[in-house]
């Protein structure tokens, strides 16, 4: 990936929201956020929101043309530079975040060799999105999509940037649905 591509990855989340979450391995441990179940006694968790949204937007997600087997496949992300890939959610839950974004106009499935991607169009903004690398029945968040096509992460640092970009989008949706950090 070219140096200019890193800037493109970071800017993807800006197309979705002005409320971008910035993180570094020194001040936020996204691994804990990603893999945690409920740490709140009476609160809503990320996992709760993903389950709720995947049911709420089940028809919209099904209209993308993915099989039930694909929708139930695991998504793995690299939450920090120090971690291997960790489980995030299933594909249906991963996609549900997009359908709860404000000013959503469309979500489209795009395919690039061993990648499947999702272009998200919001009112007044160019379509951008994220790409998952498929290996058997598992998916790994490893790329972003812009108007020129797929930008695939080529190393650990770039994979972490792709996740941070996705998570900044998801964070807005989690917050909107009552998750307190």
C-alpha positions as CSV (number, residue, x, y, z in Angstrom):
1,X,0.0,0.0,0.0
2,X,1.3,3.4,-0.9
3,X,1.8,6.1,1.8
4,X,-1.0,8.1,0.3
5,X,-3.3,5.1,0.8
6,X,-2.8,5.3,4.5
7,X,-4.3,8.8,4.5
8,X,-7.2,7.4,2.4
9,X,-7.9,4.7,5.0
10,X,-8.0,7.3,7.8
11,X,-10.3,9.6,5.9
12,X,-12.9,6.8,5.2
13,X,-14.4,7.2,8.6
14,X,-14.7,10.9,8.1
15,X,-17.1,10.3,5.3
16,X,-19.4,8.5,7.7
17,X,-19.3,10.9,10.7
18,X,-17.6,13.8,12.2
19,X,-17.4,12.0,15.5
20,X,-14.2,10.0,14.8
21,X,-12.6,8.0,17.6
22,X,-8.9,8.4,17.7
23,X,-6.8,5.8,19.4
24,X,-3.3,4.5,19.9
25,X,-1.9,1.5,21.6
26,X,-0.8,3.8,24.5
27,X,-4.2,5.3,25.4
28,X,-7.0,2.9,24.4
29,X,-7.0,-0.9,24.4
30,X,-9.4,-1.7,21.6
31,X,-8.8,-5.4,22.1
32,X,-10.7,-5.1,25.4
33,X,-13.5,-3.2,23.7
34,X,-13.8,-5.7,20.9
35,X,-13.7,-8.9,22.9
36,X,-15.6,-7.8,26.0
37,X,-19.0,-9.1,26.6
38,X,-20.9,-7.2,29.3
39,X,-18.8,-5.2,31.7
40,X,-21.8,-3.0,32.5
41,X,-24.2,-4.3,35.2
42,X,-27.3,-2.7,33.8
43,X,-26.1,-1.1,30.6
44,X,-26.2,-1.9,26.9
45,X,-23.1,-3.5,25.4
46,X,-21.7,-3.5,21.8
47,X,-22.7,-7.1,21.5
48,X,-26.3,-6.2,22.5
49,X,-26.5,-3.5,19.9
50,X,-25.1,-5.8,17.2
51,X,-27.7,-8.5,18.0
52,X,-30.5,-6.0,18.0
53,X,-29.5,-4.2,14.8
54,X,-28.9,-7.5,12.9
55,X,-32.5,-8.5,13.7
56,X,-33.9,-5.0,13.0
57,X,-32.2,-4.8,9.6
58,X,-32.5,-8.5,8.7
59,X,-34.5,-7.8,5.5
60,X,-32.1,-5.1,4.3
61,X,-29.1,-7.3,5.0
62,X,-30.7,-10.3,3.2
63,X,-31.4,-8.2,0.2
64,X,-27.6,-7.9,-0.4
65,X,-27.7,-11.4,-1.9
66,X,-25.4,-13.2,0.6
67,X,-26.1,-16.7,1.7
68,X,-27.2,-17.6,5.2
69,X,-23.8,-19.4,5.6
70,X,-22.0,-16.3,4.7
71,X,-24.1,-14.1,7.0
72,X,-23.3,-16.4,9.9
73,X,-19.6,-16.5,9.2
74,X,-17.2,-15.0,11.7
75,X,-15.5,-11.7,11.1
76,X,-12.0,-11.2,12.6
77,X,-10.2,-7.9,13.1
78,X,-6.8,-6.8,14.2
79,X,-7.6,-4.4,17.0
80,X,-4.1,-3.4,17.8
81,X,-0.5,-3.8,16.5
82,X,0.2,-6.2,19.4
83,X,-2.6,-8.6,18.7
84,X,-3.4,-11.3,16.2
85,X,-6.8,-11.3,14.6
86,X,-9.6,-11.5,17.1
87,X,-13.3,-12.4,16.7
88,X,-15.5,-9.3,16.3
89,X,-19.0,-10.5,15.2
90,X,-20.6,-12.5,12.5
91,X,-21.1,-10.9,9.0
92,X,-24.7,-10.1,9.6
93,X,-23.9,-8.2,12.8
94,X,-21.0,-6.5,11.1
95,X,-23.2,-5.2,8.3
96,X,-26.0,-4.1,10.6
97,X,-23.9,-1.1,11.7
98,X,-24.1,0.4,8.2
99,X,-27.8,0.2,8.1
100,X,-28.2,2.3,11.3
101,X,-26.0,5.2,10.1
102,X,-27.8,8.6,9.8
103,X,-28.6,9.7,6.2
104,X,-28.0,6.3,4.7
105,X,-28.9,6.0,1.1
106,X,-27.6,2.6,0.1
107,X,-25.3,-0.3,0.9
108,X,-24.0,-2.3,-2.0
109,X,-22.1,-5.6,-2.2
110,X,-18.9,-5.5,-4.4
111,X,-16.5,-8.4,-5.1
112,X,-12.8,-8.2,-5.7
113,X,-11.2,-11.7,-6.1
114,X,-10.9,-13.1,-2.5
115,X,-12.5,-9.9,-1.0
116,X,-16.1,-9.0,-0.5
117,X,-16.7,-5.3,0.1
118,X,-19.6,-3.1,1.1
119,X,-20.0,0.4,-0.4
120,X,-22.0,2.7,1.9
121,X,-23.6,5.8,0.4
122,X,-24.7,8.6,2.8
123,X,-26.5,11.7,1.6
124,X,-24.1,14.4,0.5
125,X,-21.0,12.1,0.7
126,X,-19.2,9.9,-1.7
127,X,-19.7,6.1,-1.4
128,X,-17.0,4.5,0.7
129,X,-16.8,1.2,2.6
130,X,-14.9,-1.7,3.9
131,X,-13.6,-5.0,2.5
132,X,-13.3,-8.4,4.0
133,X,-10.7,-11.0,2.9
134,X,-12.3,-14.4,2.7
135,X,-10.5,-17.5,3.8
136,X,-12.7,-20.6,3.8
137,X,-15.8,-19.6,5.8
138,X,-14.1,-16.9,7.7
139,X,-13.6,-13.2,6.9
140,X,-10.9,-10.8,7.9
141,X,-11.3,-7.0,7.9
142,X,-8.4,-6.1,5.7
143,X,-9.4,-3.3,3.3
144,X,-11.3,-0.2,2.5
145,X,-13.2,0.9,-0.6
146,X,-13.2,4.3,-2.2
147,X,-14.3,5.6,-5.6
148,X,-11.3,4.0,-7.3
149,X,-11.9,0.6,-5.8
150,X,-10.3,-1.7,-3.2
151,X,-7.3,-0.5,-1.0
152,X,-6.1,-3.7,0.7
153,X,-4.0,-3.5,3.8
154,X,-0.5,-4.9,3.2
155,X,0.8,-5.2,6.8
156,X,-0.2,-5.2,10.5
157,X,-0.2,-1.5,10.9
158,X,-2.5,-1.0,7.9
159,X,-4.9,-3.7,9.2
160,X,-5.1,-1.9,12.5
161,X,-5.9,1.4,10.7
162,X,-8.7,-0.3,8.7
163,X,-10.2,-1.6,12.0
164,X,-9.8,1.8,13.7
165,X,-11.6,3.3,10.7
166,X,-14.5,0.8,10.9
167,X,-14.7,1.0,14.7
168,X,-15.0,4.8,14.5
169,X,-18.1,4.3,12.4
170,X,-19.4,1.5,14.7
171,X,-18.7,3.7,17.8
172,X,-21.2,6.3,16.5
173,X,-23.9,3.6,16.1
174,X,-23.1,2.0,19.5
175,X,-23.3,5.4,21.2
176,X,-26.6,6.2,19.4
177,X,-28.0,2.9,20.7
178,X,-27.2,3.5,24.3
179,X,-23.7,1.9,24.9
180,X,-21.9,3.9,27.6
181,X,-18.1,3.8,27.8
